[in-house]
């Protein structure tokens, strides 16, 4: 617990959005091309290109195809007065 009574949670293997885009690039290279990864993943090559170029944000479908999920959790909006 931190000094203010909050908790820090570390999730092993967690990466940020930019790292996930780098992972997409790496996976495309591993498959030989964006087209090949698109074919194997069922995701349109245009979506892959748009994410890699910054025209589209990373989304859950693409993250899932890369083997990642976006967790849902809640944090307190303010300290409890209880």
C-alpha positions in Angstrom: 0.0 0.0 0.0 1.1 3.5 -0.7 1.5 6.2 2.0 -1.9 7.6 1.2 -3.6 4.2 1.7 -4.0 3.5 -2.1 -2.9 0.3 -3.7 -0.6 -0.1 -6.7 -1.4 -2.9 -9.0 1.2 -4.2 -11.5 0.0 -6.4 -14.3 2.7 -8.7 -15.7 3.0 -8.3 -19.5 0.9 -5.1 -19.7 1.9 -2.8 -22.5 0.7 0.6 -23.6 -1.0 1.5 -26.9 2.2 2.6 -28.6 4.0 -0.6 -27.6 1.0 -2.6 -29.0 1.4 -0.8 -32.3 5.0 -1.7 -32.3 4.0 -5.3 -31.7 1.6 -5.1 -34.7 4.5 -4.0 -36.8 6.7 -6.8 -35.5 4.0 -9.4 -36.1 3.4 -8.2 -39.7 7.2 -8.6 -40.3 7.1 -12.0 -38.8 4.3 -13.1 -41.2 6.2 -11.5 -44.1 3.7 -8.8 -44.9 0.6 -6.9 -43.6 -1.4 -8.8 -46.2 -0.4 -12.2 -44.9 -1.1 -11.2 -41.3 -4.5 -9.8 -42.5 -5.3 -13.1 -44.2 -4.4 -15.2 -41.2 -6.1 -13.0 -38.7 -9.2 -12.1 -40.7 -8.6 -8.4 -40.2 -8.7 -6.2 -43.3 -5.3 -5.1 -44.4 -6.7 -1.5 -44.6 -7.3 -1.6 -40.8 -3.8 -2.8 -40.2 -2.3 -0.1 -42.4 -4.5 2.6 -40.8 -3.4 1.6 -37.3 0.3 1.5 -38.3 0.1 4.9 -40.0 -1.8 6.5 -37.1 -5.0 7.1 -39.1 -6.9 4.8 -36.8 -6.6 4.0 -33.1 -5.6 0.6 -31.8 -8.9 -1.3 -31.0 -9.9 -4.4 -29.1 -10.2 -6.5 -32.3 -6.7 -5.9 -33.3 -5.4 -6.3 -29.8 -7.1 -9.6 -29.5 -5.6 -10.7 -32.8 -2.2 -9.9 -31.3 -3.0 -12.0 -28.2 -3.8 -9.1 -25.9 -7.0 -8.1 -24.0 -8.0 -4.8 -22.5 -8.9 -5.4 -18.8 -11.8 -3.6 -17.2 -11.4 -2.5 -13.6 -12.5 0.3 -11.4 -10.6 2.7 -9.3 -12.0 5.1 -6.7 -12.9 8.5 -7.9 -12.0 10.0 -4.5 -11.0 8.7 -1.1 -13.8 7.1 0.7 -15.1 8.9 3.7 -16.3 5.7 5.4 
